[in-house]
Amino acid sequence: MRTELAALNEQLPQLGWVQITERRSGAIKLTPVPAQPEPRNLRRVKAEVLRRWGSVPLIDMLKEAVLRTGCLGTVTSVATGSSIAADVLAERLLLAIYAYGTNTGIKAVAAGGHGHSEDDIRYVRRRYLTVEAARAIAVGIANATFAALHLRLIQRSPLRDRGNQPERYR
């Protein structure tokens, strides 16, 4: 490890894209990376997604995933002693997750026409949207996705009608 660090220390002054200085505001300065060319098939992928599903707002996709998986149940069950109704809590949690997931911010999300104030969303985020809750929600959605994919693979399997085993293993 020492030899690798020594090699890095020798190479740093020769690299034009990085500067290391003694400053409080930031000791490492990187020059911007030039823009990469667009991948060859990106436009085709975007066109196919638009053709197949149209333009669906991300908040609608998140809401549908939450409704189908019931993953907010773990968070709302903790809130049983709360004065906030479960459906209102779920809406505010969705808005908070959307605000952070899209990097839009709570202030911008609160400006929508849904009837929840910025303070309401921030309160729910502070009180209920913990790291553990976010993990539980993500795991719930991921597990439901994997289960649906697994079911789809089994339905398409040529082995499903033969007891899920090739004849040579029967």
Sine and cosine of phi, psi and omega as CSV:
sin_phi,cos_phi,sin_psi,cos_psi,sin_omega,cos_omega
0.00,0.00,-0.62,0.78,0.01,-1.00
-0.89,0.45,-0.63,0.78,-0.01,-1.00
-0.92,0.39,-0.63,0.78,0.03,-1.00
-0.92,0.40,-0.66,0.76,0.04,-1.00
-0.91,0.41,-0.61,0.79,0.05,-1.00
-0.91,0.42,-0.66,0.75,0.03,-1.00
-0.90,0.44,-0.66,0.75,0.06,-1.00
-0.88,0.48,-0.70,0.72,0.00,-1.00
-0.88,0.47,-0.59,0.81,0.01,-1.00
-0.96,0.29,-0.57,0.82,-0.07,-1.00
-0.99,0.14,-0.47,0.88,-0.08,-1.00
-0.83,0.56,-0.70,0.72,0.00,-1.00
-0.90,0.44,-0.39,0.92,-0.04,-1.00
-1.00,0.06,-0.21,0.98,-0.02,-1.00
-1.00,0.09,0.84,-0.54,-0.04,-1.00
-0.98,0.20,-0.28,0.96,-0.10,-1.00
-1.00,-0.07,0.00,1.00,0.01,-1.00
-0.68,-0.73,0.65,-0.76,0.08,-1.00
-0.76,-0.65,0.72,-0.69,0.06,-1.00
-0.88,-0.47,0.86,-0.51,-0.04,-1.00
-0.77,-0.64,0.18,-0.98,0.04,-1.00
-1.00,-0.09,1.00,-0.02,0.02,-1.00
-0.63,-0.78,0.50,-0.86,0.07,-1.00
-0.96,0.27,-0.59,0.81,-0.11,-0.99
-0.97,0.26,-0.12,0.99,0.01,-1.00
0.51,-0.86,0.93,-0.37,-0.09,-1.00
-0.99,0.14,-0.40,0.92,-0.04,-1.00
-0.93,-0.36,0.80,-0.60,0.02,-1.00
-0.83,-0.56,0.83,-0.56,0.04,-1.00
-0.95,-0.33,0.66,-0.76,0.08,-1.00
-0.98,0.22,0.50,-0.86,-0.01,-1.00
-0.87,0.49,0.61,-0.79,0.05,-1.00
-0.99,0.14,0.69,-0.72,0.03,-1.00
-0.90,0.44,0.48,-0.88,-0.02,-1.00
-0.89,0.46,0.68,-0.73,0.02,-1.00
-0.99,0.14,0.49,-0.87,0.06,-1.00
-0.93,0.38,0.51,-0.86,0.00,-1.00
-0.91,0.41,0.71,-0.71,0.04,-1.00
-0.83,0.56,0.54,-0.84,-0.12,-0.99
-0.84,0.55,-0.69,0.73,-0.12,-0.99
-0.99,-0.16,0.12,0.99,-0.05,-1.00
-0.87,0.49,-0.68,0.73,0.01,-1.00
-0.90,0.44,-0.62,0.78,0.04,-1.00
-0.91,0.42,-0.67,0.74,0.01,-1.00
-0.89,0.45,-0.73,0.69,0.01,-1.00
-0.88,0.48,-0.67,0.74,0.00,-1.00
-0.90,0.43,-0.64,0.76,0.00,-1.00
-0.93,0.38,-0.66,0.75,0.06,-1.00
-0.88,0.48,-0.71,0.71,0.01,-1.00
-0.90,0.43,-0.66,0.75,0.01,-1.00
-0.91,0.42,-0.68,0.73,-0.10,-0.99
-0.97,0.25,-0.70,0.71,-0.11,-0.99
-0.90,-0.43,-0.14,0.99,-0.04,-1.00
0.95,0.32,-0.25,-0.97,0.00,-1.00
-0.99,-0.12,0.96,-0.28,-0.01,-1.00
-0.92,-0.38,0.84,-0.55,0.03,-1.00
-0.88,0.48,0.60,-0.80,-0.05,-1.00
-0.86,0.50,-0.58,0.82,0.00,-1.00
-0.90,0.45,-0.56,0.83,0.05,-1.00
-0.93,0.38,-0.62,0.78,0.04,-1.00
-0.91,0.41,-0.68,0.74,0.03,-1.00
-0.90,0.44,-0.70,0.72,0.00,-1.00
-0.88,0.47,-0.68,0.73,0.01,-1.00
-0.90,0.44,-0.67,0.74,0.03,-1.00
-0.89,0.45,-0.66,0.75,0.01,-1.00
-0.92,0.40,-0.68,0.73,0.00,-1.00
-0.91,0.42,-0.65,0.76,-0.04,-1.00
-0.96,0.28,-0.54,0.84,-0.07,-1.00
-1.00,-0.07,-0.41,0.91,-0.06,-1.00
0.93,0.38,0.41,0.91,-0.11,-0.99
-0.95,0.32,-0.27,0.96,0.06,-1.00
-0.98,0.19,-0.13,0.99,0.01,-1.00
-0.85,0.52,-0.56,0.83,0.01,-1.00
-0.92,0.39,-0.59,0.81,-0.01,-1.00
-0.98,0.21,-0.70,0.71,-0.05,-1.00
-0.95,0.32,-0.41,0.91,0.04,-1.00
-0.94,0.33,-0.46,0.89,0.07,-1.00
-0.94,0.34,-0.44,0.90,-0.10,-1.00
-1.00,-0.01,0.42,0.91,-0.06,-1.00
-0.90,0.44,-0.52,0.86,0.01,-1.00
-1.00,0.05,0.10,1.00,-0.06,-1.00
-0.99,0.13,0.41,-0.91,0.06,-1.00
-1.00,0.04,-0.05,1.00,0.01,-1.00
-1.00,0.03,0.76,-0.65,0.05,-1.00
-0.90,0.44,0.52,-0.86,-0.08,-1.00
-0.86,0.51,-0.64,0.76,-0.02,-1.00
-0.94,0.34,-0.58,0.81,0.05,-1.00
-0.93,0.37,-0.67,0.74,0.04,-1.00
-0.87,0.49,-0.68,0.73,0.01,-1.00
-0.88,0.47,-0.67,0.74,0.03,-1.00
-0.88,0.47,-0.71,0.70,-0.02,-1.00
-0.92,0.39,-0.60,0.80,0.07,-1.00
-0.90,0.44,-0.69,0.73,0.05,-1.00
-0.86,0.51,-0.69,0.73,0.02,-1.00
-0.90,0.44,-0.65,0.76,0.02,-1.00
-0.92,0.40,-0.70,0.72,0.02,-1.00
-0.88,0.47,-0.68,0.73,0.02,-1.00
-0.89,0.46,-0.68,0.74,-0.02,-1.00
-0.87,0.50,-0.67,0.74,-0.01,-1.00
-0.99,0.14,-0.62,0.79,-0.04,-1.00
-0.92,0.40,-0.51,0.86,0.00,-1.00
-0.98,-0.18,-0.01,1.00,-0.04,-1.00
0.87,0.49,0.47,0.89,0.03,-1.00
-0.98,0.18,-0.64,0.77,-0.02,-1.00
0.99,-0.13,0.50,-0.87,-0.06,-1.00
-0.92,0.39,-0.60,0.80,-0.02,-1.00
-0.87,0.49,-0.70,0.71,0.00,-1.00
-0.93,0.37,-0.63,0.78,0.00,-1.00
-0.92,0.38,-0.61,0.79,-0.02,-1.00
-0.92,0.40,-0.34,0.94,-0.01,-1.00
-0.96,0.26,-0.14,0.99,0.00,-1.00
-0.93,0.36,0.14,-0.99,-0.06,-1.00
-1.00,-0.07,0.77,0.63,-0.06,-1.00
-0.94,-0.33,-0.15,0.99,0.07,-1.00
1.00,0.03,0.13,0.99,0.04,-1.00
-0.95,-0.31,0.75,-0.66,-0.03,-1.00
-0.99,0.13,0.24,-0.97,0.04,-1.00
-0.87,0.49,-0.67,0.74,0.02,-1.00
-0.89,0.45,-0.63,0.78,0.03,-1.00
-0.89,0.46,-0.72,0.70,-0.02,-1.00
-0.92,0.39,-0.66,0.75,0.02,-1.00
-0.90,0.43,-0.62,0.78,0.03,-1.00
-0.88,0.47,-0.74,0.68,0.00,-1.00
-0.89,0.45,-0.66,0.75,0.03,-1.00
-0.87,0.49,-0.72,0.69,-0.01,-1.00
-0.91,0.42,-0.68,0.73,-0.15,-0.99
-0.99,0.13,-0.62,0.79,-0.17,-0.99
-0.88,-0.47,-0.46,0.89,-0.08,-1.00
-1.00,0.00,0.96,0.27,0.02,-1.00
-1.00,0.06,0.12,-0.99,0.05,-1.00
-0.87,0.48,-0.67,0.74,-0.01,-1.00
-0.90,0.43,-0.66,0.75,0.01,-1.00
-0.91,0.42,-0.68,0.73,0.02,-1.00
-0.89,0.46,-0.65,0.76,0.05,-1.00
-0.89,0.45,-0.69,0.72,-0.02,-1.00
-0.89,0.46,-0.65,0.76,0.03,-1.00
-0.91,0.42,-0.73,0.68,0.00,-1.00
-0.89,0.46,-0.67,0.74,0.01,-1.00
-0.91,0.42,-0.64,0.77,0.02,-1.00
-0.88,0.48,-0.71,0.71,0.01,-1.00
-0.93,0.38,-0.68,0.73,0.01,-1.00
-0.89,0.45,-0.70,0.72,0.00,-1.00
-0.89,0.46,-0.66,0.75,0.03,-1.00
-0.91,0.41,-0.61,0.79,0.04,-1.00
-0.90,0.43,-0.73,0.69,0.01,-1.00
-0.90,0.44,-0.62,0.79,0.02,-1.00
-0.90,0.43,-0.67,0.74,0.02,-1.00
-0.91,0.41,-0.65,0.76,0.03,-1.00
-0.91,0.41,-0.65,0.76,0.01,-1.00
-0.88,0.47,-0.71,0.70,0.02,-1.00
-0.88,0.48,-0.67,0.75,0.00,-1.00
-0.90,0.43,-0.64,0.77,0.02,-1.00
-0.92,0.40,-0.64,0.77,0.01,-1.00
-0.91,0.42,-0.65,0.76,-0.01,-1.00
-0.91,0.42,-0.50,0.86,0.00,-1.00
-1.00,0.02,-0.16,0.99,-0.09,-1.00
-0.92,0.39,0.71,-0.70,0.06,-1.00
-0.95,0.33,-0.23,0.97,-0.04,-1.00
-1.00,0.00,-0.14,0.99,-0.13,-0.99
-0.91,0.40,-0.50,0.86,-0.01,-1.00
-0.99,0.10,-0.12,0.99,-0.02,-1.00
-0.93,-0.37,0.55,0.83,0.03,-1.00
0.96,0.28,0.38,0.93,0.03,-1.00
0.89,0.46,0.32,0.95,0.03,-1.00
-0.67,-0.74,0.60,-0.80,0.12,-0.99
-0.91,0.42,0.40,-0.92,-0.04,-1.00
-0.86,0.51,-0.57,0.82,-0.06,-1.00
-0.92,0.39,-0.29,0.96,0.01,-1.00
-0.98,-0.18,0.02,1.00,-0.01,-1.00
-0.99,0.16,0.00,0.00,0.00,0.00
